[in-house]
């Protein structure tokens, strides 16, 4: 019997592409500390999110359930009061679960009001925070509010403004001395007006270390959730200038993709973010800054790990490092994320289990399919807590980390999209309930089932860059049919009966006579 | 603009087959009052439940959502605290929503405790009652508890027993003077020991009339939910002897059904209820009693309607009459219900809208597909309340009742089964999460998709009695593929994003700049 881990550090980066790590083979980008982390544990080279958007992806990380099950299918869609999250599951572990940074959890205010729950009560606050105790909550890309100490921290360091985030953190000074905003991507070659030590990434790392210090000898769980390298892509010096445009990955796009375009993709490619990223100058300006932000994140993780090492925490802390999705950065003629390409759906995923049971797999690159929903069961398992199998849809990764034989591991990953809040839906003239897509990806195929639009299919073996959509190709009807069938079984297997456990079902199976009900007797 | 109806009477019978009504063509069974009701309104000849089991079927009636959405997939599985029901939706109507009889709603005690809600509070009680105010709650086939006045009523009428229900209501006296139980179906040719006027059906009808009397001039909504003709099939005199075995529908079964049986059906056919109903003596004993119980129900509905007529209530009350599922009674070599034959899935369904707008359709038999989930939107619509389209999955029947043109009505009905609590699951060696089936039925085909078992397919045109399962027939691969595709789209369209309305989505579509977020700008 394995002993539970003492501490858990669950680190999330925001909008970090899987291929933007040194250890994932990026030829120029340097991430020495993340590479070292991967050597200490297992890097999962085929880890996928369950939705290519912050909100639904994170809710899958926090509930262990697919978006179609947890229902928070877009950013700022509240997680229903009936859904349980990591923080709630972990309360039984005797460890405090703290959050530093971003969660994107939205409280279900209407659901709370309906149940006459006071949102200001301890329970209301916990539900609003997704079960986390907030060391410092900061969801990013907005001037933070009272829930974060960051604005006060900035002002204390001399950034004199009502909105120091907009005026310093995401702004720069152009050649003519004018303050310009990082919201305009043409400006992100400039250094941010904030000093590196006062940047978002530095501040949140400090929060994490402060928390660990305060915890002293007590065990803990910390979700450290960075808002970078997500836009605005403004990096502080020296990271803004660390890479040239020629030290970035080449843009992955083909003229063939614009011929006979899928209607939803055609609509997405007309959005402002896609039109901007269809410009070479935009790609060549943003990608170096994006890489700079990643190297900066890596440097602060190095600082954190060194601190932890000094405190003796590395030997007793299970660490997960991942991201909520990638970023097109012009690939496939697209900006932003959401759609079903590996660029966006595949994420970095490193797990270090400090216990001796994991010694045999250290430094391994595991090619098996991992999904965001696996984090909840993995962490519960590592803490010796039971995984509620009637609700949680992911699987614990511990058997993979501990190197024993694992039968029947998944052969495909699932992701979905609700684009009802997007301009693309309006362009296509669809009502809010019809803007959905459901996708399976296995080792060979990426299949996408759109409501009211043609299917998509990519042959990842013959066409690893996903240029040729075979969704309407008569020669691939049988493949689509097989994928459709798999998807039907997948959707049919979602966990809807969430109010009683499987053990309860077992205990009540065929027991009507014990309950005094004698139907069917002749 | 149609005026809202004043009152609503939503009557449910328990386990009443669609073909066991005079107006549905039964050659011997007399149901004159239900036939008269149908003449005053519309009888939907193709009305289907969304699960062939009390609990999940009723939760679809009460939530307007399919079982895969509301999650209460079996009897006594609690409805999650996040699910809203008819009673809650109607609270805005200014009318009291009262229940007399059975609901099968189970409170989600664990969910309530988790949210620190006191189950004894007014809200807790309302959630436990599925939003109904209970005039008299009685879920049937058990000695009722304190929630019903029935045991006290029985004792007050001289049925001297600690358990008058078991000793009188479902018992008889055999030829040798011994008290015998209706739990043994061999005894149901005997009259119940309870007098007809004190039977369950009479009592609950009295409760309904008492409620209407007490309401006086105030508008109301009453869910009158009978526990009959559900087992135990013990009818009071004279109904126990109203029909002979030769005045019952012939049993629908064929030797061909037992050849190359579907594994799940084979397991069901080994259950006690199926083995009993495979006996001709069982069929010939139970069917006359079952018909007697229906004629009794009809007589009491006649009494109720006469009372309402006298009070002037018929002209101002919308009436729905239906059932939660049918009963095999030996058809297809099966007892009980659950499986996907019309015998069980199709139900009586009559709606009388008293308003002049419905005058053109009075007496009509409408062949369009109706589902249990349509009741919530129909009643909300009739009361002039908005239907929450992001949660409710059914459609209002008012346009059909009002005779105008209706575009794009559904072409198939959906039902599902979770048999994880059944002995059949154990026989098949399946875990609780794998005992599920999902079915679509259109005008031509009945298709069933089982997890981990072969598909079923019946050609309702060539084989209206559903004897020949084409689920593994190579000649019907294309039909199965088409049905599978329809089912995939159906499951993909379930309403999971329940915390924000479609109007909210519309208002927030493509509005990031208004919210101060300027991504994607070059």
Interface residues (C-beta under 8 A of the other chain):
Chain A: X67 X68 X69 X71 X72 X73 X74 X76 X77 X78 X79 X80 X81 X82 X83 X84 X88 X108 X110 X111 X114 X115 X116 X117 X123 X141 X142 X181 X183 X184 X185 X186 X231 X232 X271 X272 X273 X274 X275 X276 X277 X279 X281 X282 X335 X336 X389 X390 X418 X420 X421 X422 X423 X425 X426 X431 X432 X433 X436 X438 X449 X451 X481 X484 X485 X487 X488 X489 X491 X492 X493 X494 X495 X496 X497 X498 X499 X500 X502 X505 X506 X508 X509 X510 X516 X517 X518 X519 X520 X521 X522
Chain B: X67 X68 X69 X71 X72 X73 X74 X76 X77 X78 X79 X80 X81 X82 X83 X84 X108 X110 X111 X114 X115 X116 X117 X123 X141 X142 X181 X183 X184 X185 X186 X231 X232 X271 X272 X273 X274 X275 X276 X277 X279 X281 X282 X335 X336 X389 X390 X418 X420 X421 X422 X423 X425 X426 X431 X432 X433 X436 X438 X449 X451 X481 X484 X485 X487 X488 X489 X491 X492 X493 X494 X495 X496 X497 X498 X499 X500 X502 X505 X506 X508 X509 X510 X516 X517 X518 X519 X520 X521 X522
